[in-house]
Amino acid sequence: MKHEYSHYFSEVVKDLKPSGIRKFFDLAASMEGVISLGVGEPDFITPWGTREAAILSLEQGYTSYTANAGLLELREEISKYLSTRFGVQYDPTNQIIVTIGASQALDLAFRAILNQGDEVLIVEPTFVSYAPLVSIAGGKPVAISTSPENGFKVTPEQLEAAITERTKAILLCSPNNPTGSMLNKSELEAIAEVIEKHDLIVLSDEIYSELVYEDEPYTSFAAVKGMYERTILINGFSKGFAMTGWRLGFLAAPSELVSVMLKIFQYTTMCAPHMMQHGAIEALRNGYHEVETMRASYRRRRNYMVQTLNEMGLDCHMPGGAFYVFPSIKSTGLSSEQFAEELLMQEKVAVVPGNVFGESGEGFIRCSYATSMQQLQEAMKRIQRFIETIKINRKEKCPAEVSN
Amino acid sequence: MKLTHEELEILKIIEENHRLPVETIAAMAMVSEETVKKTIKKLEDQKIIISYPTLIDWSKVDGQENVVAMIDVKVTPKRGVGFDEVAERIARFPEVSSLYLMSGAYDLSITVEGKTMQQIAKFVSEKLSPIESVVSTTTHFMLKKYKHDGVIFEGGDEKDRRMVVSP
């Protein structure tokens, strides 16, 4: 007899919706010859110097645990990096934890601060993990919708309107996945005022902070006046250093917050992998010029994508960072899912429908340009052709509507 | 020569791939197509862009295999012209595919290409060595090319192992 399991499951987990990306992955993975603009990771392979350092580490037998918070040597490098790159000071001995990807840092932060029913503000369209992580930690995710009219940026007024007496924290992700939108210093300062006023904690996911393309320097939220004490800064090696599969991130925060998160971390994880940490030390010490080369390459591709999409009639704002563009497909009359699905079937180009990033993502698609120029050019050609056929089909169906 | 940010950007784009259409280069550099055309023309005129060669692995084509030798040459520099006179002379030979003045144990490093070893030996003994200022030559034949001009020939292009769609 088939065993019934559902009554064993946690109610919280039962209520979680499976990620909308999954469905697309299954569909796209089953097809041949697909050009994918659906990939949320760099097309660069980790620079060789970094890889070699991890290989050497294994060769020398570094296969043991490390300190819970990570190798002190690595934390010192992270501390130096945060200081020189973003101007924020963290003590390597008690203010930094090396985690399994930035994802785990988020999980630790939510679990450390949330009680049942505490609300966390999340700016939509948003990375798919935030809301489920809040729920798993017992909190309640509250979405704030943004739109291209204000560059997918949250305003202080919106923030103010969403805050209730249960609001405990806000999750900021700049540059953002999926919109690529980036908040500059003055925009962050405006938000900071509201955060101060309502005594909130900020989880600042700065994983894309190396991939920013404007002349203005990147501002870490911890560097905003008065915010250091309220910020859990989350970053990692995945995007900027092209090390996604290494699963290596870190968090930095005031020591009292860190000690609470470390308590969870030591019981759940113990420490990040030893040899990977050696790779990361090398990346920080000698790999930074490679980050700059990759950044320049992404910037050119971003420019190409934004111009090409706009030319074909898919309105696309200029994102300040990350490696995504988030064009509107409303002019085609299709929903995000229809667009993505038909594009995949007809032209074998995989994009991610915007609605998987929250309701306000409906009417948009996410295109990652972390792929070669050659592939991007071919993908743009195919999307152009796809749009032409939609136009023709619509004309045939309702000629009057489209004629003027 | 000091270049503008735009000019530098265009150079870096075509250094990687000069076959991109002008409109694509323009979009990538965020300038007009007219600017791309003008800039490229200007940089060609100034000999900053020298040529657009294609990197070919001839060893894969039957009957087209080349023998390549690197030759270390010691020369006597001449008063007033130093190494330039003899270097310019050697550079004119079509067999010579590259020529550099080096620091260290010898003076000129020459790459010579030919169909056979005999051909190269002949070049060294009949053309290179008899030049008055050439004091000595040491010829090294190249056995295999692993990497050339930043490009790894075999096994260098690592596969894209990413999943097709990820968050």
Chai-1 contact restraints between the chains, C-beta under 6 A:
chainA,res_idxA,chainB,res_idxB,connection_type,confidence,min_distance_angstrom,max_distance_angstrom,comment,restraint_id
A,I21,B,V165,contact,1.0,0.0,6.0,A-B,restraint_1
A,I21,B,P167,contact,1.0,0.0,6.0,A-B,restraint_2
A,F24,B,V165,contact,1.0,0.0,6.0,A-B,restraint_3
A,F25,B,V165,contact,1.0,0.0,6.0,A-B,restraint_4
A,A28,B,V164,contact,1.0,0.0,6.0,A-B,restraint_5
A,A28,B,V165,contact,1.0,0.0,6.0,A-B,restraint_6
A,A29,B,V164,contact,1.0,0.0,6.0,A-B,restraint_7
A,S36,B,V164,contact,1.0,0.0,6.0,A-B,restraint_8
A,G38,B,V165,contact,1.0,0.0,6.0,A-B,restraint_9
A,V39,B,R162,contact,1.0,0.0,6.0,A-B,restraint_10
A,V39,B,S166,contact,1.0,0.0,6.0,A-B,restraint_11
A,G40,B,S166,contact,1.0,0.0,6.0,A-B,restraint_12
A,G40,B,P167,contact,1.0,0.0,6.0,A-B,restraint_13
A,E41,B,R162,contact,1.0,0.0,6.0,A-B,restraint_14
A,I45,B,E158,contact,1.0,0.0,6.0,A-B,restraint_15
A,V128,B,P167,contact,1.0,0.0,6.0,A-B,restraint_16
A,R300,B,M28,contact,1.0,0.0,6.0,A-B,restraint_17
A,N303,B,A27,contact,1.0,0.0,6.0,A-B,restraint_18
A,N303,B,M28,contact,1.0,0.0,6.0,A-B,restraint_19
A,N303,B,M30,contact,1.0,0.0,6.0,A-B,restraint_20
A,Y304,B,A27,contact,1.0,0.0,6.0,A-B,restraint_21
A,Y304,B,M28,contact,1.0,0.0,6.0,A-B,restraint_22
A,Q307,B,A27,contact,1.0,0.0,6.0,A-B,restraint_23
A,A350,B,V164,contact,1.0,0.0,6.0,A-B,restraint_24
A,A350,B,V165,contact,1.0,0.0,6.0,A-B,restraint_25
